[in-house]
Amino acid sequence: MPSFVEHLTGLVAHHADLAYLAVFLAALLEAVPVVGSVVPGSTIILALSALIGARQLHLIPFLGAAICGAIAGDGAAFWIGHRRQREILNAWPMSRYPGLIAQSEAFFHRYGTLAVFFARFVAPVRAFVPLTAGALDMAPRRFYTINITAIVLWACSHTLPGVLAVSVFERYRPLIRHYWFPVVIAAGLIAGIAFWAIRRCRGINRPVKPQRSP
């Protein structure tokens, strides 16, 4: 799968007109039940967002494509669930994934209507919660209000970090070329100290087992 994403990124870099279509389809397919568990839509969007920082793509059309694709996918899944009710949850191909359906229902019952918001950021249930929300007869107006808000935030969170990272890299490329080795060493030391501190804290907070008297 990483090789597929890398190939797609290279293809889009040479055919920028296809980028927005690829982003739309990635967001759309990721919202389709079962298919969304296979298609790495978020990974594709995050990878392609780097081309914005490299000035090969434009931010607003990119965000628009991601948002529209996700709205279309989630909206279609909710509409199907709303029309078919619980029948759709027991039909093929959903019947082949009883664990994910049960997880989606539990997620929905635990968080209520906010499950629609949280699910947009949780990969295993992202593709199933909109369908489940429709099947459990959630009000359409409430669903679309919460869902669209979550999608906008999701699209920004998957696009802007890549744009920022590439922009910073391009701006400070001369410094990075000269000082990459000390930076790597410092990052490794910081990660090592953080790991040691976490292990240390866990050891301190771990309850001491009472010793048995002989």
Buried (B, 14 or more C-beta within 10 A) or exposed (E): EEEEBEEBBEEBBEEEEEBBEBBBBBBBBBBBBBBBBEBBBBBBBBBBBBBBBBEBBBEEEBBBBBBBBBBBBBBBBBBBBBEBEEEBBEEEEBEEBEEBBEBBBEBBEEBEBEBBBBBBEEBBBBBBBBBBBBBBEBEBEEBBBBBBEBBBEBBEEBBBBBBEBBBEEEEEEEEEEEEEEEEEEEEEEEEEEEEEEEEEEEEEEEEEEEEEEE
